[in-house]
Amino acid sequence: MDRANADSASHCYQREWLKYPVFAVTELIGVAAVVFVVVWVTKYQEGFAWDGSYSQFNWHPVLMIIGLLFLFGNSIVIFRVLSSVNKFAVKLVHASLHTTSIVCIILALYAVINNKNFNNQPHFFSLHSWVGITTVALFATQFFVGFAAYLFPQFPQDKKEWLMPVHKYLGATIFIMAIVSIVSGIQEQFSFIDTPPKNPYASLPAYGAVGNLVGASAVLFGLGVGLLLTNSAFAKIEKVPYVRFREDDYESEDQ
């Protein structure tokens, strides 16, 4: 290893520890998003039920924030955060997070579809619903293809290697689409619960402020996940052995 490469690798290794405080802050923001959405629907939108009423609909944003934002985001960065752990064990954690996300998404979709059927309301007419259902379809496809390719040893190795860049790209793309779906869903929800002139959203009442906090924390969580994914210093770096360079080595290079 030449001196320049050794210095670069050593520098990255020294900065790798920074991913842990970044991850901790990102986790706190993700938990805040979950707390904010629970407060939003319980205090300002009739709480929870499972009877076809509007309270049943409230499960939809909560479960989507948990499944399609928090759990999905964690499943994406888990290989960076647990880079020193056995890779197959991390794969199992990754798959478990995805599986739990799938369960949350299915329940969230059932909650909203059943609620609309109960109240004779139309389905899939808004931009939010179009982006959301596309995101869910891509997520499900990514899940099943990834499960088959990377948890079954019989899957051809050359196909795994070919698929990995696509798997990574789609994972990041679907996560971005999930955040777009969440933010657009919050904005759509404001149009349903806005009650002018008593409490217009333009005056930023409490329900508006809390809803904004849900969206803002979702975006900030996404930025934290993006930082963990794109910063090369947070990738797994093999520890570089100490190499002692003598002064005459540098002189010989100059000559």
N, C-alpha and C positions, 0 to 999 in steps of 0.2 A: 504494500500500500504506500503510495507516495505521500509526501508531507501535506500537500493541499487537501487530499481526500481524507487523510487522517484527522486533520484539524477540523474539517467540515463535519465529519461523522461524530467526533468528540463533542463539538459544539451542540449538535442536535441531541446527543445523548444527555448533555447537561441540562437542556431545556425541556426534556420529555416530562419531567415531574410537574410542569406547569399545567398539564392536561387535567390533573386531579382537582385543583381549585376551580378551573374552568368548568369541569364536569359538575362539581358541587354546586356552583352558582346556577348552572343550567338546570340542575335537578330542582333547586329551590324555586326557580321560575316556573318550571313545569308543575310542581305541586301547587304553586299559587294559582295557576290557570285552573286546576281542578277545583280548588277551594272557591275561587271567584264564580265559576259557573254553577256550583252547588248553591252558593248564596244567592246568585241571580235568580235561579228558578224557584228556590224555596221562599225567599222573602218577597219577590216581586212578580212571580208567575204561578201562583197556586200550588206549588209543591209537587209531590209525586203521588201517583196512583197507577193502577193497572186495570182500568175499567173502561177504556175507550175514550175517556174524557180528555180535556186539554192537559190535565195533570199527568196523563200517560205520555203525552207528547214530550213532556219535560225530560223524560229519560233519554230522549234522542241526543240533545246537545251534551248532556253529561257523559253518556257512554261514548260518544264520538270523541270528546276531548280526552277521555281516559284511554280509549283504544287506538284511535287514529292519530293522536298527537303524542301523548305521554309515553305509552308503551311502545309505539312504533318508533318514536325518536330514540328511545333507549335501546331498542333492538338494533338500530343502525349504528350507534356509536359503541356498542358493547365490545367489538373487536379492538377498538382503540383503547378503551378504558382497561380492559382485561388482557392486554397484549402479552403479559407474562404468564398467563394461565394456560393450561393445556388446551390446544386449539379445538379438539373435539368436544370438550366440556363447554367451551364458549359457544360452539355451534348449537349445543343442546339448549343453552340459555337463550340464544338468539331465536331458535325455533319455538321455545316455550313462550317467549314474549310475543312472537307473531301469532301463536295459537290463541293466547289470551286476547290479543287484539281482535282476532277474527270473531271470537265469542261476543265481545263487546259490540262489534260492528253489526253482527246479525241481530242482536237484541235491540240495538238502536234503530235499525231499519224496520224491524217488526213493530216497534213502538210507534213510529211515525206513520207507517203504512196502515196499521190497524186503526190508529186514531183517525186518519183521514177517511177510511172506509166506514167507520162508525158514524162519522159526521157528514158523510156524503160529499166530501171535498175532492177536488181533482188532484191527480198525482203528476209529478215530474213536469211542471210547466215553467219553473223558474230557472234562472241561470245557476243559482246555488244547487238545485237538484241535478242539473245536467253535469256540472263539474263534480259534484259529490258522487253520483252513481258511476261516473267514469273512473274516478279515483278508487272507489271500492272494487270495481271490476278489475282494474290493473293490480290492485293490492292482492286480490284473491289469486289472480294468475301468477303473480310474482311468488306468492306463498307456496302454491302447489308445485310450480316448476323448481323453485329453490329447494323445497323439501325433498323432491325426488332426486335432484342432481347432487346435493351435498350431504345428505344423510344416508344415502344408500351406496355402499361401496361398489356395487355392480355397475354403477353409471360410468361410462367410459371416461378415462382421465382427460383425453384430448377434448372431449365435449365440455367437461367441467372448466378447463382452461379457456376455451372459446367463450363459454357462457359468462364467466366471472365479470368481465368489463360491462357486459349488458346488464347483469344482475345489479352491479353497483350503480350504474347510471339510472336504471329504472327505480331503484330504491330511493335515491335522492330526488328524482323527479316526482315520484308518487308522494313523497313527504312534502314537497313544495305544494303540490296540488291539494294535499290534505289541509295545509294552512290556508290556502286560498278558499277552499270549501268552508272552513270554519269561520273565517272573517266574513265571507259573503252571507253565510247563514245567520250570523249575528246581526248583520245589517238588515237582512230580510225580516228577522224577528222583530226588530224595532218598528218596522212598518205594521206589524200585527198588534203590538201592544201599545203603540203610541196613542195617546188619548187627548188630542188638542180640543179646546184651548186650556184644559185643566192642567195637564202636565206634558206639554209638547217636548219632543226630544231636543229641539233646538235650544231649549232653556237648560239643557243638561240636568234633568232630574236625577235622583239617586239611581233609578233603574238604568238610566242611560250611562251614568258614570261607571257602574259596576259592569255593565255589558261591554263598555269600552275597555275596561281592565281585562276582561276575558280575552278579547281580541288582541290587545297589546301584549299580554303575557304569552299568548300563543305565538305571536311573531318573534318576541324576544327569545322564547325557547327554541324556535327554529333557527335563529341566528346563532345561538350557543351550539346547537347540534352541527350547524354548518361550519363553525369555527373548529370544532373537534375533528370534523371530517377532512377539511381542506388544509389545515396547518401541518406541514410536513414534519415539524418538530414533535408532533404528538403521535406520529406513526411509531411502530415498533422499530427500535434501533438496536442492532447488536452492539454490545459493549466493545469498544475498540481497545485492543491491548496497548499498553503504554509503549511507545516507540521513542527511543532516545536518539535525537539527531545531533551529530557532532558538527562543530563549526566548519570543519574541512569538507563535510558533505555539501554544505551550501556553497562553499567556494568552488568545489568541483562542478556544481550545477551551473554556476555563473560562467565558468570557463567553457 
